């Protein structure tokens, strides 16, 4: 067997004998390797059969002969690969936050953003949904050792503006030794286009802050990272998220970005914000009793379609290029954020 899934499994072989006549059931076990290979200990995607092996398992038939074999009913007994034992406790519960102060990619504590695909055709890590102590988690099989594989998370059809958030958070758990390992995070910003314009990245290692502790603490590791510590770049149109790591089987949870709590001025409209006309055709007028700092408009999929600075108490926004439909307008006034719906006709 040969590991092609990045699970850290060493090549392993086993020999069984056939008397050369008719059908015979052969049972191969890989609890110990033969021919100098190791015990099977990972995730495997390939099994090869070599019919010219000696029955004594100490070399090959000499001379090699042409043999026609027929095989059927190939099956395996499910086992638990090394490093895949799940944690016994759930990840730490995130604090209560205002809905408008957090954007969740994956967490039971918050409402997750819609339109997200976990695992893509272009990534190299395997991902499955599991539960730990009743909590939903993602189990990701990265490579181990000195290699690394990556997990792709795609939401390019509903990209979003993350510039208002100050921090990113993720919890991870692994049995793999953490010495000299890394857990690398990347957001892809498409800048309104159809492909990556630039990336915003952070690499968590034994030496980073926050870091991947060494030795492995055997508990959930929480990474709470200010965006100021990431590589610089605008976060106005995030379309994909990538994790690259060599930590082997890793469980991840509570993946979100957030900012400090702000007031919700939308409930009672304390700042007398108004939009007109309704529905809007070409122009949308916004006014308030205080200075409107900036405005973003999102479609129903959560994609940013307009982002502009105003810095006035009243202004007219050109919405003539927007398609007919319902939109959400988000505004910032004195560090407070509010949202209002409007209809484009």
Secondary structure, DSSP 8 states (H G I E B T S, - for coil): -B--SSS------------SSS--------SS--TT-----S---B----TTB-TTSSSB-SS------------------TT----SS---------GGGEEEEE-SSS-B-SS-EES-TT--SEEEEEEETTEEEEEEE---TT--EEEEEE-GGG-B--TT--EEEEEEEESS--TT--EEEEEEE-TTSSS-SEEEEEEE-SSSSS---SS--SS-EEEEEEGGGS-----SSEEEEEEEE--SEEEEEEEEEE-S---BTTTT-TT--EEESSSBSSEEEEEEEEEEEEEEEE-TTS-EEEEEEEEEEEEEEE-TTS-SEEEEEEEEETTEEEEEEEEE-
